[in-house]
Amino acid sequence: MPAPADRPPSVDTLARSLADTGLPHPLLVDAAREAIAAKDPQSARTIAEGIAGAMLRPVVNATGVLLHTNLGRAPLASTVTGRASNLEFDLAVGKRGSRTVHAGGLLARAVGAEDAIVVNNCAAAVMLTLAALAGGRGAAVSRGELVEIGGGFRVPDVMAQSGARLIEVGTTNRTRVSDYETVVDDDLALVLKVHRSNYTISGFTEEASVASLAALDVPLVVDLGSGLIDAACPWLADGPPSWLADEPAAKQTLADGADLVLFSGDKLLGGPQAGIIAGRSDLVRACAKHPLYRAFRPGGLVLSALQDVATAYLDRTAGQLPFWRMAAASVESLRARAELVIDRVGRGEVTVCSSVPGGGTLPTVEIPSVGVAFEGDHTAALRAHQTPVIARVVDGRTVLDLRTIEPDDDAIVVAALLDG
Ligand SMILES: *Cc1c(COP(=O)(O)O)cnc(C)c1O
């Protein structure tokens, strides 16, 4: 018998009517309950669509920020086989192996380090290194490098959590090797040099070089953050782009005498979210033995993706990684794509714009780029597209920067623009 028209539908009936949203039934029940409680059963669909929209999903990054932290930083394709793997199994001897040999070993080779291990991000790499090598002892840092990276990562706080004692040296704008020399004693476990990833200090400044600090009688750990592998960029046909000029690289920092370098996997490395600790074997092993390593280590999915990235660097095909392909794309190629997009959409105009590396790296760098621009703010409509397109508004115009859009996704951009 059908229910009287003025009676609200049952939670179950309402939930079942939303099955096409693709959400699991318990979430549809939540949406139905919420709508019925609000005496507005019609709103159940909007609630369910809101839940579905909040799920992790691919988007098109049209912001011009290459490493957009809110959009997962470096874009990366990866395949999952669904099979077991030799994550911690030595196939040669048929016994337990180590998860540090695959991606870690290849990355060590790529940067010229004796050894390397992988953790969840560079924040974890800093924390683990300090805990393992300087727990209960002193770690010297320049006052000009007591940085906040963002998202709660502040060097003094990380230091405190690690159990190492922060020993500040020098001043905000000038720190010399002699400042470090005065604090070297039996209690000093290491010197930590932190790359000024997201800010600059200019004017009356002085900074101790890696080579000069390496000469001190104490291990030198360099937190590079951004993860450029090699300043020579042998994976790029035209060599290093001018905007990378002052960026320290892992290989050269180790060659200059650093005992360990720490860097992110998803910044200038162009890989998955990860943190790499590379350098002297005894120090890397001490980190791997510390109980925090167990808590910080990534799983097979990340290590497999990182292994592919490391292999690409060793093969000198890293220029094909999405990040480097986008970063190195010529302005002419971007202009050609922009013209095609405008042609297909039938409105808007080609505009000159600037991309930025992002991800808390290279704060002053702008990379010449080309985008498409449309009068007014269309960002909400673009975000609502089936594959959301994330754009920005500049001077009252919606701008989509072609540099950070995967060329294969231009068709999605066109569809989203025609939709909006
Ligand atoms: C980005 C950065 C970090 C943090 O790296 P995550 O991988 O985001 O945890 C640490 N140190 C420096 C110098 C950085 O630039």
The ligand as an SDF file (V2000), in Angstrom:
LIG
                    3D

 15 15  0  0  0  0  0  0  0  0999 V2000
   59.0100   21.5620    2.4600 C   0  0  0  0  0  0  0  0  0  0  0  0
   60.0730   21.5150    3.4670 C   0  0  0  0  0  0  0  0  0  0  0  0
   59.9760   20.6690    4.5700 C   0  0  0  0  0  0  0  0  0  0  0  0
   58.7590   19.8030    4.8010 C   0  0  0  0  0  0  0  0  0  0  0  0
   58.6380   18.8810    3.7760 O   0  0  0  0  0  0  0  0  0  0  0  0
   57.3180   17.9660    3.6720 P   0  0  0  0  0  0  0  0  0  0  0  0
   57.7170   16.9160    2.7010 O   0  0  0  0  0  0  0  0  0  0  0  0
   56.2320   18.8620    3.2060 O   0  0  0  0  0  0  0  0  0  0  0  0
   57.0650   17.4200    5.0250 O   0  0  0  0  0  0  0  0  0  0  0  0
   61.0040   20.6490    5.4740 C   0  0  0  0  0  0  0  0  0  0  0  0
   62.0840   21.4400    5.3200 N   0  0  0  0  0  0  0  0  0  0  0  0
   62.2200   22.2690    4.2700 C   0  0  0  0  0  0  0  0  0  0  0  0
   63.4510   23.1210    4.1770 C   0  0  0  0  0  0  0  0  0  0  0  0
   61.2200   22.3300    3.3040 C   0  0  0  0  0  0  0  0  0  0  0  0
   61.3580   23.1400    2.2530 O   0  0  0  0  0  0  0  0  0  0  0  0
  1  2  1  0
  2  3  1  0
  2 14  2  0
  3  4  1  0
  3 10  2  0
  4  5  1  0
  5  6  1  0
  6  7  2  0
  6  8  1  0
  6  9  1  0
 10 11  1  0
 11 12  2  0
 12 13  1  0
 12 14  1  0
 14 15  1  0
M  END
$$$$
